[in-house]
Amino acid sequence: MGVCKVVKELAGAVSLAKPDLQPRHRLQVELLRLMPLYLEVWDLSLWESAFQQTIDDDDKSETALLLLEVFDFGRLNMYGAFQVAQTREAYAALRAYLLAHGVAVAAKAPDLGDF
């Protein structure tokens, strides 16, 4: 499973763990879930730009921070060579972070060999 599908799943997991999402957070969840579609049209920069336009720098809520972490993981390899080892390490750290904040994440790590 590539990064885009993992981002989609993690967004869904955050949404389940935080069911009373504010409208901005709901939009962010949906944009994260759409990452695989943006990959299909070969323009992840549009995905990145769309998500960045939803960020409220004053929002320090737990949900906002969780969604930003998922977003940051998604764009980790966007502007350079895909780094498999770095991506796996980042996923492990993100998984631990999400679990610590009550977000259920599968125990088995995905392959993460590509987008």
N, C-alpha and C positions, 0 to 999 in steps of 0.2 A: 504494500500500500504506500503510495507516494505521499509527499508532504501535503498536497492540496486536499486529499481525502482525509488525512489525519486532522487537518485544520477544521474541515467540515464536521468531523465527529466530535472534536473537542468543543467547538462552538455549541453543538447540540447538548453536550454534557454540562456546559456552563448554564445553558438555558434551563435544563432540568433541575440543576442544583439551586438556581436563583429564579424561581418561577414568577416573581413579581417584578419583572424588568420594566424599567422606564422606557419610554418610546425610543430614545436615542440608543439605549442598549439593545432593544429589539432589532433596530435597524443594523447595528453592528453585528449582532448574531447572524442576521440574514446575509450580510455581506461576507462574513467569514464562511458561511455555508456555501456561498457562490464561488469560492475560489476555484474549485475544479472546472466550473463553466468558463471562467476567465482564462484558465489554462487552455481549454479547448479552442478558444478563439485567439490564442497565441498573444495575449496581452495582459500579463499579470500587473503591468504598471497601471492599467486602468483600475484594477482591483485595489491596488495599494492607494492610489489617489482617491478613490471613492471612500475607502475606509478612513483615510487621514482627514477627509472633510467632515467626518462625524465626530472627531475627537474634540472633547471639551477639556482644555487644560485645567480648568477649575474643578473638574469632577474627580475627586480622590476616593470615590466609593470603592468598596471591595469588588463589585461587579465590573466597574470600569477598568480597574487594574487587572482583573482576570482576563478580560477581553483583550486588553492591550498586550498582555503576555502571549496570548494565542496569536495575535496579529504579528507580533515581533518574531515569533517562531516561524510563521508562514513566509515572512519575507527575508529570512536569514540568508538564503542562497541566491537571491534574485539578481544581484549585480556582480557576480563573480562565478568562478568555477564551483560546481556543486561539490561540497565537502561532506562526504558520507559520515566520517567519524565525528566531525564537529556537529553535524545534524543529529546524530544519535545521542551525543552528550547533551545537546540543548533540549532534546525531547525528554531525556531522563530528568533533567532539572525542572523542566516545565511540568512534567507528570507529578513530581514530588510537590511542587508549588500548588498545583491544582488540588491534589489530595489533601494537603494541609489546610486548604480552604473549603473543604467539603464537596469537592467536585469528583464524582466517580469516574475513574479512568481505568480502562482495561489493564489487567496485570501484564499481559503479553505485549511486549514492544513490537510495533510494526517494523517492516523492513526498512523503510526510509531511504531507499537507494536512489530515488529521483523525485521529481516534482509530481 
